Amino acid sequence: NVLDTVVFVKDGQIQKVYDLELKVKVPSGMTESDLARPVIEIRNFDDNTLEHEIYTFGEENVIVPVGKKTKIGIEKLAEDKIRETFKKYDPRAQVEILSENRVKVLVDEQYIPSIIGRGGTNINEIEKQLQVHVDVVKKDSEHYNLDANDLPFTFSESKIALIFTVSKEYTAMHADIYVNDEYITSTRIGKKGQIKIPKRSDVARNLMKLASSQNDIQLFLKDF
């Protein structure tokens, strides 16, 4: 049996009825024909408006709202997925969304041959897996200088604070905190090499909102 209708019931009342239909098409928000794939369209039964699409992105099945938020949803999904893929080669890989179906990945020059592969075989396989076109670009000197000051750290929490612990040799020095290469704040490294960010602060709320895991956070030693 094939499910083609979904009825949403709340408090004993029918709130919404959806029609489901499977098509082979390019998902909304994408443009190139080679990105076509099986897509389940979810339409409002009353006016036949397309509201959501379900399809495979990389190795995951995703539900994407269609309309004004479609581009944002696709960009966020692509950025997270692509960053995780390229961190296998360069832990400091950066991702820029160029369009709905094309991205730029900035990596250190030493990792580019491994990413491209012989005759471009590896990057072709990555593009096939992610189903987007990828431009691999060497980081400029500014990025290299930033990476040179990269501070390894461990992360923990107390009841009232987010805690970043670095080597004790950096005590009383200053560090910049980034999430996915976006600057968050500068702070002083305290006793025992600890940086404590109060959970009720705007900085902590920003960190928890933007970072899905410790891997998204970077600390850089700041020279004064």
Order of alpha helices (4+ residues) and beta strands (2+ residues): beta-beta-beta-beta-beta-alpha-beta-beta-alpha-alpha-beta-alpha-beta-beta-beta-beta-beta-alpha-beta
